[in-house]
Amino acid sequence: MPQGKLQVVLVSAKGLENTDFLCNMDPYVLLTCRTQEQKSSVASGKGSEPEWNEDFIFNISEGASELALKIMDSDTGSQDDFVGEVA
């Protein structure tokens, strides 16, 4: 069974819809490859143009054909808001 490692470089996002009413949102990204999930740091106060410049490594095997990214807005005192996703 072929296997290896997948390196993902999360650089930035542009044009996100701001989910916070009075201030800039605090976005982060959940990266999922099959059963493996990793989380970026929170880009505090970066609003709709966040930058992360972070590396993530996933162990992959045969059948791993999709990487999903979900962008969330970190909120203190309430549930985090969904911003968007891509696979």
N, C-alpha and C positions, 0 to 999 in steps of 0.2 A: 504494500500500500504506500504510494508516494506521500511524503510529508515534508514539511519545512517550516520556515518562519516568514511571516508577512510583516514588513515594517511599514507603518502608516505615519506620515508627517502631517499633523494638523496645524495648518498655518494661520488661517483667518477666515472670517465670514464677512460678507458685504450685503447691505440692503435688507437686513433683518427688520421685521416689524417690531417696534418697541411695545412690549406687553405691560410696562409700568406706566402708570398715569402721570405721576408728578416728577419722576426722575428717570435716569437712564437705567436700563435693565442690566443684570449681572449674568451674562450667559455662560453656560458650560455645555460640553458635548458628551453624550454617552455613545461609545463605540462598541458595537456588538458583532462578533463573528461566531456563529453557531452558539455554543454555550458560554463563550468567553465574553465578559463585559468589562470595559475599562472606562474611566471617567477622567476628563480633562480637569484642569484647574478652573476656578471661577474667574472670569474676566470682569472683575468688580468695576461697575460704573462705566463699562466700555460701550454700552448701548448697542446700536445696530451695526457697528463696524469693529467687532472684537478681534483681537490677535492673541494667539496662544503660542505658536512655534514650539510644539511639543511632539515627541516621538512616542509611538506605541508599538509594541511587538506582540503579535498573535502567533500561536502555534497552530499550524494548519495541517490538515490531512485530506485525503481523497474525499470529495463530496462537499468540501467547503467552497461554496461558489458565491457567497454574498457577504458584504460588509455593510452594516447599517449604522448610520449616524443620526442621532436624535439631539436636537438643540433644545435646551431647557433654560429657563430664567430662574435663577436662585432667588427665593424670597424668604426673608426672615419672619417667622411668626405665622406663616401660612404655607400652603402647598405650593411647590414650584410650578411655574407655568410652562406649558408646552409652546415652543416657538415654531419648530418645523422638523422635518426629517427627510432622509434620502437613503436609498439602498443601491 
